[in-house]
Amino acid sequence: MLKKQFETNVFDVMRVIRNVLPTMRQQKSGIIINVSSMSGLAGIPSQSVYSGTKFAVERITESLSYELEPLGIKAILIEPGVIRTEFVKDLVIPANKYEMGMSGNPMDKSSINVELNDISSSSSSFYKDTINRFLTFYFNAMNRAPHPVIVADEIIKVIEKSSIPFRLITERHRDREK
């Protein structure tokens, strides 16, 4: 699980950047848009690996923004909160012990890709309350979450501006913080 998340969330991002940079350098312009997460700004209990990958994307993008600015290339971050996606279908629940589902009722385990890991029953029960609190929050948030088109619309708006900010917290989530 750890390697898969870093491959997808960090190394694949870096591979894409490596492939587009030669063209952007040649044309002396371009915008690299990396989609991070609010989890890249603050750790979330039971989501340490995911938060770590998003933190890595944040720091890579920030460093690249300084390196590429003299070349006329922007590197920016989009930081959505919870967005209504199929993400929950790939949620990994250690040892299949956690009960909270999207509806707040017992989890429909048929809709989730459950991987067993090497945490013993006695040690995983130590994390049960933390993970159930996270799942309660997450599934409640997912039920109220905006459609991904909101993020796409905001990306389009930001790249059409004459002054492009380094960081964009999506509008719906920025309003929620006030």
Beta strands, then each sheet from edge to edge (+ up, - down):
strand 1: 30-35
strand 2: 73-79
strand 3: 167-169
sheet 1: 1+ 2+ 3+
end
